[in-house]
Amino acid sequence: MPLSGEAIRTMNYVDDISVTLRRILAVLPSLTEEERSRVAEHIKKSEPSYASVVAAIEAK
């Protein structure tokens, strides 16, 4: 069954998220320990989180 345009757009959003995460990983070595800690806390507090989106997808 072919995918709808909405499903393809959503998959493209996931690709965009992956690109962003790769950029974050590339920058991490240049950050201080304090900066890394603050970035980690910021990611943990972000809503919706990646995990919550996956949970919502799997629940439906």
C-alpha positions as CSV (number, residue, x, y, z in Angstrom):
1,M,0.0,0.0,0.0
2,P,1.5,3.4,-1.0
3,L,2.1,6.0,1.7
4,S,0.0,9.1,2.0
5,G,1.6,12.5,1.5
6,E,1.1,13.2,5.2
7,A,3.0,10.0,6.1
8,I,5.9,10.9,3.8
9,R,6.0,14.5,5.2
10,T,6.1,13.0,8.7
11,M,9.0,10.7,7.8
12,N,10.8,13.8,6.4
13,Y,10.3,15.4,9.8
14,V,12.0,12.4,11.4
15,D,14.9,12.8,8.9
16,D,15.2,16.5,9.9
17,I,15.3,15.4,13.6
18,S,18.1,12.9,12.8
19,V,20.1,15.7,11.1
20,T,19.7,17.9,14.1
21,L,20.8,15.1,16.5
22,R,23.9,14.5,14.3
23,R,24.7,18.2,14.5
24,I,24.3,18.1,18.3
25,L,26.6,15.1,18.5
26,A,29.2,16.9,16.3
27,V,29.3,19.9,18.6
28,L,29.4,18.1,21.9
29,P,33.2,17.5,21.9
30,S,33.8,21.3,21.8
31,L,31.6,22.0,24.8
32,T,32.8,22.2,28.4
33,E,31.5,19.8,31.0
34,E,29.2,22.5,32.4
35,E,27.8,23.3,28.9
36,R,27.3,19.6,28.2
37,S,25.4,19.2,31.5
38,R,23.2,22.2,30.7
39,V,22.5,20.9,27.2
40,A,21.6,17.5,28.6
41,E,19.2,19.0,31.1
42,H,17.6,21.1,28.4
43,I,17.1,18.1,26.2
44,K,15.6,16.0,29.1
45,K,13.1,18.8,29.9
46,S,12.1,19.3,26.3
47,E,8.4,18.5,25.5
48,P,7.3,16.8,23.6
49,S,10.3,14.5,23.9
50,Y,11.4,12.0,21.3
51,A,10.4,9.2,23.6
52,S,6.9,10.6,24.2
53,V,6.3,10.9,20.5
54,V,7.3,7.3,19.9
55,A,5.0,6.2,22.7
56,A,2.1,8.1,21.1
57,I,2.8,6.5,17.8
58,E,2.9,3.0,19.3
59,A,-0.3,3.6,21.3
60,K,-2.4,4.2,18.3
